[in-house]
Amino acid sequence: MNLSPQEQQWLKEYESRSDVELALLSVYTGIGIDSRNRAALANYVLERRNAEIRDGREERTLMHAERALKISEEAKDAAVQQARWAQCAAIISLAALIFSVVGLFI
């Protein structure tokens, strides 16, 4: 981005402005040769701030999603293990039933 010295000065000035001031400056296209450039610079600074906030929010969301995925994988592994134990218990109880029935006839 090739900025004139005046535009670089405005950009530095806008860095310290509040979001409300930048929003107002970004829509101002009043009288003067530079008003459109100033509005564009104010809009640029405001959009860059919003992008930083959005990126931070997306990063936190991704971090939470990864954590939730890890927890769900651990829960799935525990459920699979419990299912195996339940199958073993069913086989053992079936064997016990067969032995008890066979024991009645002997």
C-alpha positions, 0 to 999 in steps of 0.5 A, spaced: 500 500 500 503 506 497 501 512 502 502 519 501 506 522 508 499 525 509 495 519 509 501 515 513 500 521 518 492 520 518 493 512 519 497 513 525 492 518 528 487 513 527 490 507 530 489 511 537 481 513 535 476 509 538 471 504 534 465 509 534 470 515 532 473 511 526 466 509 524 464 516 523 470 518 520 469 512 515 462 514 512 464 522 512 465 524 505 464 531 506 467 537 502 475 537 501 480 533 496 482 528 501 475 526 505 474 520 501 482 518 502 481 519 510 474 515 510 477 509 506 483 509 511 478 510 517 474 504 514 481 500 513 483 501 521 476 499 523 476 493 519 482 491 521 480 491 528 474 487 527 478 482 523 483 481 529 477 480 534 474 475 529 480 471 528 481 471 536 474 469 536 475 463 531 481 461 534 478 460 541 472 457 537 477 452 534 480 451 540 474 449 544 472 444 538 478 441 538 477 440 546 470 437 545 473 432 539 478 429 544 473 428 550 468 425 545 473 420 542 475 419 549 468 417 551 467 413 545 473 409 547 470 408 554 463 406 551 467 401 546 470 398 552 464 397 556 461 394 550 466 389 550 465 388 558 458 387 557 459 382 551 464 378 556 459 378 561 453 376 557 458 370 555 459 368 562 452 368 564 450 364 558 455 359 560 453 359 567 446 358 565 448 352 560 452 349 566 446 349 571 441 346 566 446 341 564 447 340 572 440 338 573 440 332 568 446 329 571 
